[in-house]
């Protein structure tokens, strides 16, 4: 009787092991939704990069992008920049939400967003603008 | 004689709840790693050993 229960317990414990390992390892980011968001954002970056470099668009402290100085953009392009920024922010929010959801914790969305906000700035090229903790713009 | 199965049941419950607890906390390090991977792809910041992205090198600084 005891050895049976012990055996059962050991089997159950062993079954949990891969789950534990999984929890300690990487976050799931290979879902179709995340991949497609990545692709669109990668495509859009080709257009946004010049505006990051000129300082017209900057990285906000909450993991999004914003038009920092519209006067740096030729009048004819200003509407296009606004659209790019709006589309980028929509995708970024969707990305944070999808990562949280793909890992079974929709409530992690804000923390994912916080992590990203730091990593975007960390990986930004020199000369790009970002918001510091108090919200003022800083040139990297 | 019935205490042993009881003890096992309690231990099992503790193990299971511990597993659940672990997963409640936000895995900050894993999130950072995931963020870096995604940002590298979106901004096409190449590291050696990365999966080859279908990217042209004209975006590089």
N, CA and C atoms of all chains as a GROMACS GRO file, in nm:
protein
  603
    1UNK      N    1   0.084  -0.120   0.000
    1UNK     CA    2   0.000   0.000   0.000
    1UNK      C    3   0.087   0.125   0.000
    2UNK      N    4   0.180   0.131   0.097
    2UNK     CA    5   0.267   0.248   0.104
    2UNK      C    6   0.352   0.263  -0.020
    3UNK      N    7   0.406   0.151  -0.064
    3UNK     CA    8   0.495   0.162  -0.180
    3UNK      C    9   0.418   0.200  -0.305
    4UNK      N   10   0.292   0.161  -0.309
    4UNK     CA   11   0.210   0.200  -0.423
    4UNK      C   12   0.190   0.352  -0.425
    5UNK      N   13   0.154   0.404  -0.310
    5UNK     CA   14   0.132   0.549  -0.300
    5UNK      C   15   0.262   0.624  -0.328
    6UNK      N   16   0.369   0.571  -0.271
    6UNK     CA   17   0.498   0.635  -0.295
    6UNK      C   18   0.530   0.638  -0.443
    7UNK      N   19   0.502   0.526  -0.509
    7UNK     CA   20   0.530   0.518  -0.652
    7UNK      C   21   0.444   0.620  -0.728
    8UNK      N   22   0.318   0.625  -0.689
    8UNK     CA   23   0.226   0.719  -0.755
    8UNK      C   24   0.276   0.862  -0.736
    9UNK      N   25   0.318   0.891  -0.613
    9UNK     CA   26   0.366   1.026  -0.583
    9UNK      C   27   0.488   1.060  -0.668
   10UNK      N   28   0.576   0.961  -0.678
   10UNK     CA   29   0.698   0.986  -0.757
   10UNK      C   30   0.665   1.010  -0.903
   11UNK      N   31   0.568   0.935  -0.955
   11UNK     CA   32   0.528   0.955  -1.094
   11UNK      C   33   0.472   1.095  -1.113
   12UNK      N   34   0.385   1.136  -1.019
   12UNK     CA   35   0.327   1.270  -1.030
   12UNK      C   36   0.437   1.376  -1.022
   13UNK      N   37   0.530   1.356  -0.927
   13UNK     CA   38   0.639   1.453  -0.912
   13UNK      C   39   0.720   1.462  -1.040
   14UNK      N   40   0.746   1.347  -1.100
   14UNK     CA   41   0.825   1.347  -1.224
   14UNK      C   42   0.750   1.417  -1.336
   15UNK      N   43   0.618   1.397  -1.338
   15UNK     CA   44   0.539   1.460  -1.443
   15UNK      C   45   0.546   1.612  -1.433
   16UNK      N   46   0.563   1.664  -1.312
   16UNK     CA   47   0.570   1.809  -1.292
   16UNK      C   48   0.704   1.869  -1.336
   17UNK      N   49   0.805   1.785  -1.339
   17UNK     CA   50   0.941   1.835  -1.366
   17UNK      C   51   0.951   1.916  -1.495
   18UNK      N   52   0.902   1.863  -1.608
   18UNK     CA   53   0.915   1.941  -1.732
   18UNK      C   54   0.843   2.075  -1.722
   19UNK      N   55   0.730   2.077  -1.650
   19UNK     CA   56   0.657   2.202  -1.634
   19UNK      C   57   0.740   2.304  -1.557
   20UNK      N   58   0.807   2.255  -1.452
   20UNK     CA   59   0.893   2.343  -1.373
   20UNK      C   60   1.005   2.398  -1.460
   21UNK      N   61   1.067   2.308  -1.535
   21UNK     CA   62   1.176   2.351  -1.622
   21UNK      C   63   1.126   2.453  -1.722
   22UNK      N   64   1.006   2.427  -1.773
   22UNK     CA   65   0.949   2.517  -1.872
   22UNK      C   66   0.926   2.654  -1.811
   23UNK      N   67   0.875   2.656  -1.687
   23UNK     CA   68   0.844   2.783  -1.622
   23UNK      C   69   0.972   2.864  -1.602
   24UNK      N   70   1.084   2.793  -1.577
   24UNK     CA   71   1.207   2.864  -1.549
   24UNK      C   72   1.277   2.910  -1.676
   25UNK      N   73   1.240   2.851  -1.789
   25UNK     CA   74   1.310   2.881  -1.913
   25UNK      C   75   1.250   3.002  -1.983
   26UNK      N   76   1.251   2.998  -2.113
   26UNK     CA   77   1.214   3.115  -2.192
   26UNK      C   78   1.064   3.141  -2.191
   27UNK      N   79   1.031   3.263  -2.224
   27UNK     CA   80   0.892   3.296  -2.250
   27UNK      C   81   0.857   3.250  -2.391
   28UNK      N   82   0.735   3.211  -2.408
   28UNK     CA   83   0.687   3.172  -2.541
   28UNK      C   84   0.668   3.296  -2.627
   29UNK      N   85   0.744   3.304  -2.737
   29UNK     CA   86   0.724   3.418  -2.828
   29UNK      C   87   0.709   3.371  -2.972
   30UNK      N   88   0.693   3.241  -2.988
   30UNK     CA   89   0.682   3.188  -3.125
   30UNK      C   90   0.539   3.151  -3.160
   31UNK      N   91   0.448   3.245  -3.148
   31UNK     CA   92   0.312   3.220  -3.191
   31UNK      C   93   0.288   3.293  -3.323
   32UNK      N   94   0.190   3.248  -3.400
   32UNK     CA   95   0.163   3.316  -3.528
   32UNK      C   96   0.133   3.465  -3.508
   33UNK      N   97   0.059   3.498  -3.404
   33UNK     CA   98   0.023   3.639  -3.381
   33UNK      C   99   0.148   3.723  -3.356
   34UNK      N  100   0.238   3.672  -3.272
   34UNK     CA  101   0.360   3.748  -3.239
   34UNK      C  102   0.449   3.759  -3.363
   35UNK      N  103   0.461   3.650  -3.438
   35UNK     CA  104   0.545   3.653  -3.558
   35UNK      C  105   0.494   3.756  -3.658
   36UNK      N  106   0.363   3.761  -3.675
   36UNK     CA  107   0.312   3.852  -3.776
   36UNK      C  108   0.326   3.998  -3.730
   37UNK      N  109   0.311   4.022  -3.599
   37UNK     CA  110   0.335   4.157  -3.547
   37UNK      C  111   0.480   4.198  -3.569
   38UNK      N  112   0.571   4.103  -3.541
   38UNK     CA  113   0.714   4.130  -3.560
   38UNK      C  114   0.742   4.166  -3.705
   39UNK      N  115   0.683   4.092  -3.796
   39UNK     CA  116   0.707   4.117  -3.939
   39UNK      C  117   0.660   4.257  -3.979
   40UNK      N  118   0.538   4.293  -3.938
   40UNK     CA  119   0.489   4.426  -3.975
   40UNK      C  120   0.576   4.535  -3.914
   41UNK      N  121   0.616   4.515  -3.789
   41UNK     CA  122   0.697   4.617  -3.723
   41UNK      C  123   0.834   4.628  -3.789
   42UNK      N  124   0.887   4.513  -3.831
   42UNK     CA  125   1.017   4.516  -3.899
   42UNK      C  126   1.007   4.593  -4.029
   43UNK      N  127   0.898   4.570  -4.102
   43UNK     CA  128   0.877   4.643  -4.227
   43UNK      C  129   0.863   4.792  -4.203
   44UNK      N  130   0.788   4.828  -4.099
   44UNK     CA  131   0.765   4.969  -4.069
   44UNK      C  132   0.894   5.038  -4.022
   45UNK      N  133   0.980   4.962  -3.960
   45UNK     CA  134   1.103   5.022  -3.907
   45UNK      C  135   1.186   5.087  -4.018
   46UNK      N  136   1.179   5.029  -4.137
   46UNK     CA  137   1.251   5.089  -4.249
   46UNK      C  138   1.212   5.235  -4.271
   47UNK      N  139   1.084   5.265  -4.244
   47UNK     CA  140   1.037   5.403  -4.260
   47UNK      C  141   1.062   5.486  -4.135
   48UNK      N  142   1.050   5.422  -4.019
   48UNK     CA  143   1.062   5.498  -3.894
   48UNK      C  144   1.207   5.532  -3.858
   49UNK      N  145   1.301   5.450  -3.902
   49UNK     CA  146   1.440   5.465  -3.858
   49UNK      C  147   1.492   5.607  -3.883
   50UNK      N  148   1.460   5.662  -3.998
   50UNK     CA  149   1.510   5.796  -4.030
   50UNK      C  150   1.454   5.900  -3.932
   51UNK      N  151   1.332   5.880  -3.889
   51UNK     CA  152   1.271   5.976  -3.796
   51UNK      C  153   1.327   5.960  -3.654
   52UNK      N  154   1.362   5.838  -3.617
   52UNK     CA  155   1.433   5.819  -3.489
   52UNK      C  156   1.566   5.895  -3.495
   53UNK      N  157   1.635   5.878  -3.606
   53UNK     CA  158   1.769   5.935  -3.619
   53UNK      C  159   1.763   6.089  -3.620
   54UNK      N  160   1.662   6.145  -3.684
   54UNK     CA  161   1.653   6.291  -3.690
   54UNK      C  162   1.603   6.350  -3.558
   55UNK      N  163   1.542   6.267  -3.474
   55UNK     CA  164   1.488   6.317  -3.349
   55UNK      C  165   1.342   6.357  -3.360
   56UNK      N  166   1.284   6.339  -3.476
   56UNK     CA  167   1.142   6.373  -3.493
   56UNK      C  168   1.055   6.280  -3.410
   57UNK      N  169   1.096   6.154  -3.406
   57UNK     CA  170   1.022   6.054  -3.329
   57UNK      C  171   1.113   5.999  -3.220
   58UNK      N  172   1.058   5.980  -3.102
   58UNK     CA  173   1.137   5.926  -2.991
   58UNK      C  174   1.066   5.810  -2.924
   59UNK      N  175   1.142   5.741  -2.837
   59UNK     CA  176   1.090   5.626  -2.764
   59UNK      C  177   1.035   5.676  -2.630
   60UNK      N  178   0.909   5.646  -2.603
   60UNK     CA  179   0.851   5.694  -2.478
   60UNK      C  180   0.887   5.601  -2.363
   61UNK      N  181   0.868   5.652  -2.242
   61UNK     CA  182   0.904   5.572  -2.124
   61UNK      C  183   0.806   5.458  -2.100
   62UNK      N  184   0.692   5.459  -2.170
   62UNK     CA  185   0.595   5.352  -2.149
   62UNK      C  186   0.594   5.250  -2.264
   63UNK      N  187   0.708   5.239  -2.333
   63UNK     CA  188   0.721   5.132  -2.432
   63UNK      C  189   0.657   5.160  -2.566
   64UNK      N  190   0.628   5.287  -2.593
   64UNK     CA  191   0.569   5.321  -2.723
   64UNK      C  192   0.662   5.420  -2.795
   65UNK      N  193   0.613   5.478  -2.904
   65UNK     CA  194   0.688   5.584  -2.972
   65UNK      C  195   0.597   5.706  -2.982
   66UNK      N  196   0.658   5.823  -2.999
   66UNK     CA  197   0.579   5.945  -3.009
   66UNK      C  198   0.651   6.045  -3.098
   67UNK      N  199   0.572   6.130  -3.164
   67UNK     CA  200   0.631   6.241  -3.238
   67UNK      C  201   0.685   6.339  -3.134
   68UNK      N  202   0.816   6.359  -3.137
   68UNK     CA  203   0.880   6.442  -3.036
   68UNK      C  204   0.890   6.586  -3.083
   69UNK      N  205   0.924   6.601  -3.212
   69UNK     CA  206   0.942   6.735  -3.267
   69UNK      C  207   0.898   6.733  -3.414
   70UNK      N  208   0.773   6.771  -3.435
   70UNK     CA  209   0.718   6.764  -3.570
   70UNK      C  210   0.786   6.861  -3.665
   71UNK      N  211   0.848   6.965  -3.610
   71UNK     CA  212   0.911   7.065  -3.697
   71UNK      C  213   1.032   7.007  -3.770
   72UNK      N  214   1.080   6.892  -3.725
   72UNK     CA  215   1.193   6.828  -3.793
   72UNK      C  216   1.147   6.749  -3.916
   73UNK      N  217   1.017   6.740  -3.933
   73UNK     CA  218   0.963   6.665  -4.046
   73UNK      C  219   0.910   6.763  -4.150
   74UNK      N  220   0.948   6.746  -4.276
   74UNK     CA  221   0.892   6.831  -4.381
   74UNK      C  222   0.740   6.825  -4.376
   75UNK      N  223   0.679   6.941  -4.399
   75UNK     CA  224   0.534   6.953  -4.387
   75UNK      C  225   0.460   6.841  -4.459
   76UNK      N  226   0.508   6.811  -4.577
   76UNK     CA  227   0.439   6.712  -4.660
   76UNK      C  228   0.439   6.573  -4.598
   77UNK      N  229   0.536   6.549  -4.508
   77UNK     CA  230   0.549   6.414  -4.452
   77UNK      C  231   0.485   6.401  -4.314
   78UNK      N  232   0.438   6.512  -4.260
   78UNK     CA  233   0.394   6.508  -4.119
   78UNK      C  234   0.278   6.412  -4.097
   79UNK      N  235   0.185   6.412  -4.190
   79UNK     CA  236   0.070   6.322  -4.173
   79UNK      C  237   0.118   6.176  -4.178
   80UNK      N  238   0.213   6.151  -4.267
   80UNK     CA  239   0.265   6.014  -4.279
   80UNK      C  240   0.332   5.970  -4.149
   81UNK      N  241   0.407   6.061  -4.087
   81UNK     CA  242   0.474   6.027  -3.961
   81UNK      C  243   0.372   5.995  -3.854
   82UNK      N  244   0.269   6.079  -3.846
   82UNK     CA  245   0.165   6.053  -3.746
   82UNK      C  246   0.103   5.915  -3.766
   83UNK      N  247   0.078   5.880  -3.890
   83UNK     CA  248   0.019   5.749  -3.916
   83UNK      C  249   0.114   5.637  -3.879
   84UNK      N  250   0.242   5.656  -3.913
   84UNK     CA  251   0.342   5.555  -3.878
   84UNK      C  252   0.347   5.534  -3.727
   85UNK      N  253   0.349   5.644  -3.654
   85UNK     CA  254   0.358   5.636  -3.508
   85UNK      C  255   0.234   5.568  -3.451
   86UNK      N  256   0.117   5.604  -3.504
   86UNK     CA  257  -0.007   5.543  -3.453
   86UNK      C  258  -0.008   5.393  -3.481
   87UNK      N  259   0.034   5.355  -3.602
   87UNK     CA  260   0.033   5.214  -3.638
   87UNK      C  261   0.135   5.137  -3.554
   88UNK      N  262   0.251   5.198  -3.535
   88UNK     CA  263   0.355   5.133  -3.454
   88UNK      C  264   0.306   5.110  -3.311
   89UNK      N  265   0.242   5.212  -3.254
   89UNK     CA  266   0.194   5.198  -3.116
   89UNK      C  267   0.086   5.092  -3.104
   90UNK      N  268   0.002   5.085  -3.204
   90UNK     CA  269  -0.101   4.982  -3.204
   90UNK      C  270  -0.038   4.842  -3.203
   91UNK      N  271   0.064   4.825  -3.287
   91UNK     CA  272   0.132   4.696  -3.294
   91UNK      C  273   0.208   4.665  -3.166
   92UNK      N  274   0.270   4.768  -3.110
   92UNK     CA  275   0.345   4.744  -2.986
   92UNK      C  276   0.252   4.700  -2.873
   93UNK      N  277   0.140   4.766  -2.860
   93UNK     CA  278   0.044   4.727  -2.756
   93UNK      C  279  -0.006   4.586  -2.780
   94UNK      N  280  -0.032   4.554  -2.907
   94UNK     CA  281  -0.078   4.419  -2.940
   94UNK      C  282   0.032   4.318  -2.908
   95UNK      N  283   0.156   4.355  -2.936
   95UNK     CA  284   0.269   4.265  -2.908
   95UNK      C  285   0.279   4.234  -2.759
   96UNK      N  286   0.272   4.338  -2.676
   96UNK     CA  287   0.282   4.316  -2.531
   96UNK      C  288   0.167   4.227  -2.483
   97UNK      N  289   0.048   4.254  -2.537
   97UNK     CA  290  -0.068   4.177  -2.497
   97UNK      C  291  -0.053   4.031  -2.540
   98UNK      N  292  -0.006   4.011  -2.663
   98UNK     CA  293   0.008   3.875  -2.716
   98UNK      C  294   0.112   3.795  -2.640
   99UNK      N  295   0.223   3.859  -2.604
   99UNK     CA  296   0.326   3.786  -2.528
   99UNK      C  297   0.271   3.741  -2.394
  100UNK      N  298   0.200   3.831  -2.327
  100UNK     CA  299   0.141   3.794  -2.198
  100UNK      C  300   0.042   3.679  -2.216
  101UNK      N  301  -0.039   3.688  -2.320
  101UNK     CA  302  -0.140   3.586  -2.343
  101UNK      C  303  -0.080   3.454  -2.384
  102UNK      N  304   0.023   3.459  -2.469
  102UNK     CA  305   0.086   3.336  -2.516
  102UNK      C  306   0.146   3.257  -2.401
  103UNK      N  307   0.176   3.326  -2.292
  103UNK     CA  308   0.235   3.258  -2.177
  103UNK      C  309   0.134   3.232  -2.067
  104UNK      N  310   0.008   3.246  -2.102
  104UNK     CA  311  -0.098   3.210  -2.010
  104UNK      C  312  -0.121   3.309  -1.897
  105UNK      N  313  -0.065   3.429  -1.910
  105UNK     CA  314  -0.082   3.530  -1.806
  105UNK      C  315  -0.114   3.667  -1.866
  106UNK      N  316  -0.237   3.686  -1.906
  106UNK     CA  317  -0.275   3.816  -1.965
  106UNK      C  318  -0.242   3.931  -1.871
  107UNK      N  319  -0.240   3.903  -1.742
  107UNK     CA  320  -0.214   4.011  -1.645
  107UNK      C  321  -0.068   4.055  -1.646
  108UNK      N  322   0.017   3.985  -1.718
  108UNK     CA  323   0.158   4.025  -1.727
  108UNK      C  324   0.180   4.137  -1.829
  109UNK      N  325   0.075   4.176  -1.900
  109UNK     CA  326   0.089   4.270  -2.010
  109UNK      C  327   0.168   4.396  -1.971
  110UNK      N  328   0.131   4.454  -1.858
  110UNK     CA  329   0.198   4.578  -1.817
  110UNK      C  330   0.345   4.556  -1.784
  111UNK      N  331   0.374   4.439  -1.726
  111UNK     CA  332   0.514   4.410  -1.693
  111UNK      C  333   0.595   4.383  -1.819
  112UNK      N  334   0.534   4.315  -1.913
  112UNK     CA  335   0.600   4.293  -2.042
  112UNK      C  336   0.631   4.429  -2.105
  113UNK      N  337   0.532   4.516  -2.100
  113UNK     CA  338   0.547   4.650  -2.157
  113UNK      C  339   0.660   4.726  -2.088
  114UNK      N  340   0.666   4.714  -1.956
  114UNK     CA  341   0.772   4.781  -1.881
  114UNK      C  342   0.910   4.727  -1.919
  115UNK      N  343   0.919   4.596  -1.934
  115UNK     CA  344   1.045   4.535  -1.975
  115UNK      C  345   1.086   4.587  -2.112
  116UNK      N  346   0.991   4.586  -2.204
  116UNK     CA  347   1.022   4.633  -2.339
  116UNK      C  348   1.066   4.779  -2.339
  117UNK      N  349   0.999   4.861  -2.260
  117UNK     CA  350   1.032   5.004  -2.262
  117UNK      C  351   1.180   5.025  -2.228
  118UNK      N  352   1.230   4.945  -2.135
  118UNK     CA  353   1.372   4.956  -2.102
  118UNK      C  354   1.462   4.902  -2.212
  119UNK      N  355   1.419   4.790  -2.271
  119UNK     CA  356   1.506   4.726  -2.371
  119UNK      C  357   1.510   4.804  -2.502
  120UNK      N  358   1.399   4.866  -2.540
  120UNK     CA  359   1.401   4.950  -2.660
  120UNK      C  360   1.507   5.058  -2.644
  121UNK      N  361   1.505   5.125  -2.528
  121UNK     CA  362   1.599   5.235  -2.505
  121UNK      C  363   1.742   5.182  -2.503
  122UNK      N  364   1.759   5.069  -2.434
  122UNK     CA  365   1.892   5.007  -2.424
  122UNK      C  366   1.950   4.979  -2.562
  123UNK      N  367   1.866   4.935  -2.652
  123UNK     CA  368   1.913   4.893  -2.785
  123UNK      C  369   1.903   5.003  -2.890
  124UNK      N  370   1.854   5.119  -2.849
  124UNK     CA  371   1.843   5.230  -2.944
  124UNK      C  372   1.982   5.274  -2.989
  125UNK      N  373   1.989   5.325  -3.111
  125UNK     CA  374   2.117   5.371  -3.164
  125UNK      C  375   2.154   5.505  -3.101
  126UNK      N  376   2.283   5.535  -3.094
  126UNK     CA  377   2.325   5.665  -3.044
  126UNK      C  378   2.262   5.776  -3.129
  127UNK      N  379   2.217   5.880  -3.064
  127UNK     CA  380   2.155   5.991  -3.136
  127UNK      C  381   2.004   5.987  -3.133
  128UNK      N  382   1.948   5.870  -3.102
  128UNK     CA  383   1.802   5.860  -3.092
  128UNK      C  384   1.756   5.921  -2.961
  129UNK      N  385   1.630   5.963  -2.960
  129UNK     CA  386   1.575   6.027  -2.841
  129UNK      C  387   1.484   5.932  -2.765
  130UNK      N  388   1.489   5.942  -2.633
  130UNK     CA  389   1.400   5.861  -2.550
  130UNK      C  390   1.358   5.942  -2.429
  131UNK      N  391   1.251   5.899  -2.368
  131UNK     CA  392   1.204   5.964  -2.246
  131UNK      C  393   1.265   5.898  -2.124
  132UNK      N  394   1.318   5.980  -2.033
  132UNK     CA  395   1.369   5.921  -1.909
  132UNK      C  396   1.252   5.900  -1.811
  133UNK      N  397   1.285   5.859  -1.689
  133UNK     CA  398   1.180   5.820  -1.595
  133UNK      C  399   1.084   5.934  -1.565
  134UNK      N  400   1.136   6.058  -1.569
  134UNK     CA  401   1.048   6.170  -1.536
  134UNK      C  402   0.973   6.221  -1.658
  135UNK      N  403   1.000   6.160  -1.774
  135UNK     CA  404   0.922   6.195  -1.892
  135UNK      C  405   0.987   6.299  -1.982
  136UNK      N  406   1.107   6.346  -1.945
  136UNK     CA  407   1.169   6.444  -2.034
  136UNK      C  408   1.253   6.372  -2.140
  137UNK      N  409   1.267   6.438  -2.255
  137UNK     CA  410   1.337   6.376  -2.366
  137UNK      C  411   1.487   6.387  -2.350
  138UNK      N  412   1.554   6.277  -2.377
  138UNK     CA  413   1.699   6.269  -2.364
  138UNK      C  414   1.754   6.212  -2.494
  139UNK      N  415   1.866   6.269  -2.538
  139UNK     CA  416   1.930   6.216  -2.658
  139UNK      C  417   2.033   6.112  -2.618
  140UNK      N  418   2.025   5.997  -2.681
  140UNK     CA  419   2.116   5.890  -2.642
  140UNK      C  420   2.255   5.913  -2.701
  141UNK      N  421  -0.160   0.411   1.115
  141UNK     CA  422  -0.110   0.356   0.989
  141UNK      C  423  -0.160   0.437   0.870
  142UNK      N  424  -0.261   0.523   0.899
  142UNK     CA  425  -0.316   0.601   0.790
  142UNK      C  426  -0.242   0.734   0.772
  143UNK      N  427  -0.145   0.759   0.859
  143UNK     CA  428  -0.078   0.889   0.852
  143UNK      C  429   0.013   0.899   0.730
  144UNK      N  430   0.067   0.786   0.688
  144UNK     CA  431   0.162   0.794   0.576
  144UNK      C  432   0.097   0.843   0.446
  145UNK      N  433  -0.016   0.781   0.406
  145UNK     CA  434  -0.082   0.835   0.286
  145UNK      C  435  -0.122   0.980   0.304
  146UNK      N  436  -0.165   1.015   0.425
  146UNK     CA  437  -0.202   1.154   0.451
  146UNK      C  438  -0.083   1.246   0.428
  147UNK      N  439   0.030   1.206   0.486
  147UNK     CA  440   0.151   1.288   0.470
  147UNK      C  441   0.186   1.304   0.323
  148UNK      N  442   0.172   1.194   0.250
  148UNK     CA  443   0.203   1.198   0.107
  148UNK      C  444   0.110   1.293   0.034
  149UNK      N  445  -0.018   1.287   0.072
  149UNK     CA  446  -0.116   1.373   0.007
  149UNK      C  447  -0.083   1.520   0.033
  150UNK      N  448  -0.047   1.550   0.158
  150UNK     CA  449  -0.012   1.688   0.193
  150UNK      C  450   0.111   1.732   0.115
  151UNK      N  451   0.209   1.644   0.109
  151UNK     CA  452   0.331   1.676   0.038
  151UNK      C  453   0.303   1.702  -0.110
  152UNK      N  454   0.216   1.617  -0.166
  152UNK     CA  455   0.179   1.633  -0.306
  152UNK      C  456   0.110   1.768  -0.328
  153UNK      N  457   0.018   1.799  -0.238
  153UNK     CA  458  -0.054   1.926  -0.250
  153UNK      C  459   0.044   2.043  -0.242
  154UNK      N  460   0.141   2.031  -0.150
  154UNK     CA  461   0.240   2.138  -0.135
  154UNK      C  462   0.323   2.153  -0.263
  155UNK      N  463   0.361   2.038  -0.320
  155UNK     CA  464   0.441   2.043  -0.443
  155UNK      C  465   0.364   2.112  -0.555
  156UNK      N  466   0.238   2.069  -0.569
  156UNK     CA  467   0.157   2.125  -0.677
  156UNK      C  468   0.138   2.275  -0.658
  157UNK      N  469   0.108   2.316  -0.536
  157UNK     CA  470   0.083   2.458  -0.513
  157UNK      C  471   0.212   2.538  -0.531
  158UNK      N  472   0.326   2.476  -0.498
  158UNK     CA  473   0.453   2.543  -0.519
  158UNK      C  474   0.475   2.569  -0.668
  159UNK      N  475   0.441   2.472  -0.749
  159UNK     CA  476   0.455   2.488  -0.894
  159UNK      C  477   0.370   2.604  -0.942
  160UNK      N  478   0.248   2.607  -0.892
  160UNK     CA  479   0.157   2.714  -0.935
  160UNK      C  480   0.212   2.849  -0.890
  161UNK      N  481   0.263   2.853  -0.768
  161UNK     CA  482   0.314   2.978  -0.713
  161UNK      C  483   0.429   3.031  -0.796
  162UNK      N  484   0.520   2.942  -0.833
  162UNK     CA  485   0.635   2.983  -0.913
  162UNK      C  486   0.590   3.059  -1.037
  163UNK      N  487   0.483   3.010  -1.097
  163UNK     CA  488   0.442   3.065  -1.225
  163UNK      C  489   0.363   3.195  -1.212
  164UNK      N  490   0.327   3.231  -1.089
  164UNK     CA  491   0.251   3.355  -1.071
  164UNK      C  492   0.342   3.474  -1.084
  165UNK      N  493   0.465   3.461  -1.042
  165UNK     CA  494   0.557   3.574  -1.047
  165UNK      C  495   0.603   3.599  -1.189
  166UNK      N  496   0.613   3.724  -1.223
  166UNK     CA  497   0.656   3.763  -1.358
  166UNK      C  498   0.803   3.726  -1.377
  167UNK      N  499   0.835   3.646  -1.478
  167UNK     CA  500   0.974   3.604  -1.499
  167UNK      C  501   1.053   3.715  -1.568
  168UNK      N  502   1.106   3.806  -1.489
  168UNK     CA  503   1.168   3.928  -1.544
  168UNK      C  504   1.285   3.896  -1.638
  169UNK      N  505   1.370   3.802  -1.596
  169UNK     CA  506   1.488   3.771  -1.678
  169UNK      C  507   1.446   3.712  -1.812
  170UNK      N  508   1.350   3.621  -1.806
  170UNK     CA  509   1.303   3.559  -1.930
  170UNK      C  510   1.236   3.662  -2.020
  171UNK      N  511   1.165   3.755  -1.959
  171UNK     CA  512   1.098   3.859  -2.037
  171UNK      C  513   1.201   3.948  -2.106
  172UNK      N  514   1.307   3.978  -2.034
  172UNK     CA  515   1.413   4.062  -2.092
  172UNK      C  516   1.475   3.992  -2.213
  173UNK      N  517   1.499   3.864  -2.195
  173UNK     CA  518   1.557   3.786  -2.304
  173UNK      C  519   1.464   3.784  -2.425
  174UNK      N  520   1.336   3.763  -2.398
  174UNK     CA  521   1.238   3.760  -2.507
  174UNK      C  522   1.230   3.897  -2.576
  175UNK      N  523   1.232   4.002  -2.494
  175UNK     CA  524   1.226   4.138  -2.551
  175UNK      C  525   1.347   4.163  -2.641
  176UNK      N  526   1.465   4.126  -2.592
  176UNK     CA  527   1.587   4.147  -2.671
  176UNK      C  528   1.579   4.074  -2.805
  177UNK      N  529   1.528   3.954  -2.800
  177UNK     CA  530   1.519   3.875  -2.922
  177UNK      C  531   1.426   3.942  -3.023
  178UNK      N  532   1.312   3.987  -2.974
  178UNK     CA  533   1.215   4.050  -3.063
  178UNK      C  534   1.268   4.183  -3.116
  179UNK      N  535   1.330   4.262  -3.028
  179UNK     CA  536   1.382   4.393  -3.072
  179UNK      C  537   1.493   4.373  -3.176
  180UNK      N  538   1.578   4.275  -3.152
  180UNK     CA  539   1.684   4.246  -3.250
  180UNK      C  540   1.626   4.217  -3.388
  181UNK      N  541   1.515   4.146  -3.388
  181UNK     CA  542   1.453   4.112  -3.517
  181UNK      C  543   1.383   4.233  -3.578
  182UNK      N  544   1.308   4.305  -3.496
  182UNK     CA  545   1.232   4.419  -3.549
  182UNK      C  546   1.327   4.528  -3.599
  183UNK      N  547   1.430   4.554  -3.524
  183UNK     CA  548   1.526   4.659  -3.563
  183UNK      C  549   1.641   4.603  -3.645
  184UNK      N  550   1.639   4.474  -3.667
  184UNK     CA  551   1.742   4.407  -3.747
  184UNK      C  552   1.882   4.436  -3.696
  185UNK      N  553   1.897   4.421  -3.565
  185UNK     CA  554   2.029   4.432  -3.503
  185UNK      C  555   2.089   4.294  -3.503
  186UNK      N  556   2.185   4.274  -3.590
  186UNK     CA  557   2.237   4.139  -3.609
  186UNK      C  558   2.336   4.103  -3.500
  187UNK      N  559   2.317   3.981  -3.448
  187UNK     CA  560   2.421   3.921  -3.365
  187UNK      C  561   2.467   3.798  -3.439
  188UNK      N  562   2.593   3.760  -3.427
  188UNK     CA  563   2.633   3.638  -3.496
  188UNK      C  564   2.566   3.520  -3.428
  189UNK      N  565   2.530   3.421  -3.512
  189UNK     CA  566   2.464   3.304  -3.458
  189UNK      C  567   2.314   3.317  -3.456
  190UNK      N  568   2.263   3.433  -3.495
  190UNK     CA  569   2.119   3.450  -3.502
  190UNK      C  570   2.063   3.381  -3.624
  191UNK      N  571   1.937   3.352  -3.618
  191UNK     CA  572   1.870   3.299  -3.735
  191UNK      C  573   1.877   3.404  -3.845
  192UNK      N  574   1.909   3.362  -3.966
  192UNK     CA  575   1.922   3.460  -4.074
  192UNK      C  576   1.788   3.524  -4.104
  193UNK      N  577   1.784   3.655  -4.087
  193UNK     CA  578   1.660   3.728  -4.118
  193UNK      C  579   1.660   3.760  -4.266
  194UNK      N  580   1.544   3.770  -4.326
  194UNK     CA  581   1.539   3.802  -4.468
  194UNK      C  582   1.562   3.950  -4.489
  195UNK      N  583   1.673   3.998  -4.435
  195UNK     CA  584   1.696   4.143  -4.434
  195UNK      C  585   1.815   4.181  -4.519
  196UNK      N  586   1.805   4.299  -4.577
  196UNK     CA  587   1.920   4.353  -4.647
  196UNK      C  588   2.001   4.435  -4.547
  197UNK      N  589   2.130   4.443  -4.565
  197UNK     CA  590   2.212   4.511  -4.465
  197UNK      C  591   2.208   4.664  -4.477
  198UNK      N  592   2.111   4.717  -4.549
  198UNK     CA  593   2.111   4.862  -4.569
  198UNK      C  594   2.057   4.937  -4.447
  199UNK      N  595   2.002   4.860  -4.349
  199UNK     CA  596   1.948   4.926  -4.232
  199UNK      C  597   2.052   4.946  -4.123
  200UNK      N  598   2.169   4.891  -4.145
  200UNK     CA  599   2.267   4.889  -4.037
  200UNK      C  600   2.335   5.023  -4.019
  201UNK      N  601   2.365   5.048  -3.890
  201UNK     CA  602   2.428   5.175  -3.862
  201UNK      C  603   2.579   5.160  -3.872
   0.00000   0.00000   0.00000
